[in-house]
């Protein structure tokens, strides 16, 4: 793992796009440092709540919106509990469900994912002070929020683990596994056979379930041209 961002083909959305084929478009809208609903007084321009509707509108119509934000909310500067971070993610779910950015001016489906726990922190240890313990509560609170809003939920810790390189990012093999498990989720949710093998993954590990990204959208590519 390096500090450079992986290529779009290596990230999980690129893996999923390759496996789904040209009949579908996977829209990656990741941003380093993005929060759920909080203004960052140091980095600035990272508030997911402020960015969500413009992003959805620019890509509409979208069949499915996946949301996995919260790790950056663990920064010491925000002083937030896991409960409040999950509530922030819920605000985003509610915004998507009240939008007209899906097919036929209806809301897109939403998949809310609990981020994996923070691993061994190195250079970010002070920035993410106390984050490890809080992150282990994500699964419980994100599941509760998904139930409250009636959206799909997945615990990303069943699929991927954060890297000990810095404690918060993913190794390239985790992106690959994540993309394949995302394909399994699409198989199950849409009732279509995209050719996924459920017995394991390309990294040689047993299957753990579907997915991660700040957020992404999936839609049939024929509905709109790529921009």
C-alpha positions as CSV (number, residue, x, y, z in Angstrom):
1,X,0.0,0.0,0.0
2,X,1.2,3.5,-0.8
3,X,0.0,7.0,-0.1
4,X,-1.0,7.4,-3.7
5,X,-4.7,6.9,-4.6
6,X,-5.4,3.6,-6.4
7,X,-6.4,3.8,-10.1
8,X,-10.1,3.8,-10.9
9,X,-9.7,0.2,-12.2
10,X,-8.2,-0.9,-8.9
11,X,-10.8,0.7,-6.6
12,X,-13.9,-1.4,-5.7
13,X,-16.2,0.6,-8.0
14,X,-13.9,-0.2,-10.9
15,X,-13.9,-3.9,-10.1
16,X,-17.7,-3.9,-9.9
17,X,-18.0,-2.0,-13.2
18,X,-15.8,-4.5,-14.9
19,X,-17.8,-7.4,-13.6
20,X,-21.3,-5.9,-14.3
21,X,-20.3,-5.0,-17.9
22,X,-21.3,-2.2,-20.2
23,X,-25.1,-2.7,-19.5
24,X,-24.6,-0.9,-16.2
25,X,-22.8,2.2,-15.1
26,X,-21.1,2.4,-11.7
27,X,-20.6,6.0,-10.6
28,X,-17.8,6.6,-8.1
29,X,-18.1,9.8,-6.0
30,X,-15.4,9.3,-3.4
31,X,-13.7,12.3,-1.8
32,X,-10.8,12.0,0.7
33,X,-11.8,13.5,4.0
34,X,-15.6,13.7,3.4
35,X,-17.8,13.7,6.5
36,X,-21.5,12.9,6.8
37,X,-23.0,16.2,7.8
38,X,-20.2,18.2,9.5
39,X,-18.2,21.2,8.3
40,X,-14.5,20.6,8.6
41,X,-12.9,23.7,10.2
42,X,-9.4,22.7,8.9
43,X,-9.8,21.0,5.6
44,X,-13.0,22.6,4.4
45,X,-15.4,21.6,1.6
46,X,-15.9,18.1,3.0
47,X,-19.5,18.2,4.2
48,X,-21.4,15.3,2.5
49,X,-24.8,16.8,3.3
50,X,-23.9,19.9,1.3
51,X,-22.6,17.9,-1.7
52,X,-25.2,15.1,-1.9
53,X,-28.1,16.6,-3.8
54,X,-25.9,18.3,-6.5
55,X,-24.1,15.0,-7.0
56,X,-27.4,13.0,-7.3
57,X,-28.9,15.5,-9.6
58,X,-25.9,15.6,-11.9
59,X,-26.1,11.8,-12.4
60,X,-29.9,11.1,-12.3
61,X,-31.6,8.8,-12.9
62,X,-29.8,6.4,-10.4
63,X,-31.1,3.0,-9.4
64,X,-29.1,2.5,-6.3
65,X,-27.1,4.8,-4.0
66,X,-24.6,3.3,-1.6
67,X,-23.5,5.4,1.3
68,X,-20.5,4.6,3.5
69,X,-19.3,7.6,5.3
70,X,-18.3,8.0,9.0
71,X,-14.7,7.2,9.3
72,X,-13.6,10.8,8.9
73,X,-16.2,11.9,11.4
74,X,-14.0,10.0,14.0
75,X,-11.4,12.7,13.8
76,X,-10.7,14.2,17.2
77,X,-11.6,17.7,16.0
78,X,-15.3,16.7,15.7
79,X,-15.5,15.0,19.2
80,X,-18.5,12.8,18.0
81,X,-19.8,9.6,19.4
82,X,-20.5,6.5,17.1
83,X,-24.2,7.2,17.8
84,X,-24.1,10.7,16.4
85,X,-22.0,9.7,13.4
86,X,-24.5,7.1,12.5
87,X,-27.3,9.7,12.9
88,X,-25.4,11.9,10.4
89,X,-25.4,9.0,7.9
90,X,-29.1,8.7,8.5
91,X,-29.6,12.3,7.4
92,X,-28.0,11.4,4.1
93,X,-30.3,8.4,3.7
94,X,-33.3,10.5,4.3
95,X,-32.2,13.0,1.7
96,X,-31.8,10.3,-0.9
97,X,-35.2,8.8,0.0
98,X,-36.9,12.2,-0.4
99,X,-35.2,13.0,-3.7
100,X,-36.5,12.6,-7.3
101,X,-33.2,11.3,-8.6
102,X,-34.3,7.7,-9.4
103,X,-36.0,6.3,-12.5
104,X,-39.4,7.9,-13.2
105,X,-38.6,10.8,-10.8
106,X,-38.8,8.4,-7.9
107,X,-36.2,8.1,-5.1
108,X,-33.3,5.7,-5.7
109,X,-32.9,2.7,-3.5
110,X,-30.3,3.2,-0.7
111,X,-27.8,0.8,0.7
112,X,-26.2,2.1,4.0
113,X,-22.9,0.5,4.9
114,X,-21.2,0.6,8.3
115,X,-17.5,1.4,7.8
116,X,-15.0,-1.2,9.0
117,X,-13.4,-0.6,12.3
118,X,-10.2,1.5,12.4
119,X,-7.0,-0.7,12.5
120,X,-3.6,0.1,14.0
121,X,-3.1,3.9,13.7
122,X,0.3,5.2,12.7
123,X,0.8,8.7,11.4
124,X,-2.9,9.5,12.0
125,X,-2.8,8.4,15.7
126,X,-3.3,11.9,17.1
127,X,-5.8,13.0,14.5
128,X,-8.0,9.9,15.2
129,X,-7.5,9.7,18.9
130,X,-10.0,7.3,20.5
131,X,-11.3,6.3,17.1
132,X,-10.6,2.6,17.4
133,X,-13.1,2.0,20.2
134,X,-15.8,4.2,18.6
135,X,-15.5,2.5,15.2
136,X,-16.2,-0.9,16.7
137,X,-19.7,0.5,17.6
138,X,-20.5,1.5,14.0
139,X,-22.1,-1.8,13.1
140,X,-24.7,-1.6,15.9
141,X,-25.6,2.0,15.3
142,X,-25.7,2.0,11.5
143,X,-27.9,-1.1,11.6
144,X,-30.3,0.8,13.9
145,X,-30.4,3.8,11.5
146,X,-31.0,1.6,8.5
147,X,-33.9,0.0,10.3
148,X,-35.3,3.4,11.2
149,X,-35.2,4.6,7.6
150,X,-36.2,1.2,6.1
151,X,-33.2,1.0,3.8
152,X,-30.8,-1.9,3.0
153,X,-27.9,-2.3,5.4
154,X,-24.5,-4.1,5.3
155,X,-21.7,-4.3,7.8
156,X,-18.5,-3.7,5.8
157,X,-16.4,-5.4,8.5
158,X,-17.8,-8.7,7.2
159,X,-16.1,-8.1,3.9
160,X,-13.1,-5.8,4.3
161,X,-10.6,-4.7,6.9
162,X,-8.7,-1.4,7.3
163,X,-5.0,-1.6,6.6
164,X,-2.4,-1.4,9.4
165,X,-0.4,0.8,7.1
166,X,-2.3,3.8,8.4
167,X,-5.4,2.3,10.2
168,X,-8.1,3.9,8.0
169,X,-7.6,3.1,4.3
170,X,-7.8,-0.2,2.4
171,X,-5.2,-2.4,0.7
172,X,-5.8,-3.1,-3.0
173,X,-6.8,-6.7,-2.3
174,X,-9.5,-5.4,0.0
175,X,-10.9,-3.3,-2.9
176,X,-10.8,-6.3,-5.1
177,X,-12.7,-8.4,-2.6
178,X,-15.1,-5.6,-1.9
179,X,-15.9,-5.3,-5.6
180,X,-16.7,-9.0,-5.9
181,X,-18.9,-9.0,-2.8
182,X,-20.7,-6.0,-4.2
183,X,-21.5,-8.1,-7.2
184,X,-23.0,-10.7,-4.9
185,X,-25.2,-8.0,-3.3
186,X,-26.4,-7.0,-6.7
187,X,-27.2,-10.6,-7.6
188,X,-29.2,-11.0,-4.4
189,X,-31.0,-7.6,-4.5
190,X,-31.9,-7.4,-8.2
191,X,-32.6,-11.1,-8.7
192,X,-30.1,-11.3,-11.6
193,X,-27.3,-13.6,-12.3
194,X,-24.1,-11.5,-12.9
195,X,-21.9,-14.6,-12.6
196,X,-20.7,-14.1,-9.1
197,X,-19.2,-17.2,-7.3
198,X,-20.4,-17.3,-3.7
199,X,-17.9,-19.8,-2.3
200,X,-15.0,-17.5,-2.1
201,X,-13.2,-14.5,-3.7
202,X,-10.2,-13.9,-6.0
203,X,-8.0,-13.3,-3.0
204,X,-8.3,-16.9,-1.9
205,X,-10.4,-16.1,1.2
206,X,-13.8,-17.7,2.0
207,X,-16.8,-15.6,1.1
208,X,-17.7,-13.1,3.9
209,X,-20.7,-11.3,2.4
210,X,-21.2,-8.1,0.1
211,X,-19.4,-3.9,0.3
212,X,-17.5,0.2,0.7
213,X,-17.0,3.8,-0.7
214,X,-18.0,7.1,0.5
215,X,-20.8,6.7,-1.9
216,X,-21.5,5.4,-5.4
217,X,-24.4,5.0,-7.7
218,X,-25.4,2.2,-10.1
219,X,-27.7,2.6,-13.1
220,X,-28.3,1.0,-16.5
221,X,-25.9,2.8,-18.7
222,X,-28.5,3.1,-21.5
223,X,-30.5,5.5,-19.5
224,X,-28.1,8.3,-19.8
225,X,-24.7,9.0,-21.4
226,X,-21.6,9.0,-19.3
227,X,-20.2,12.5,-18.6
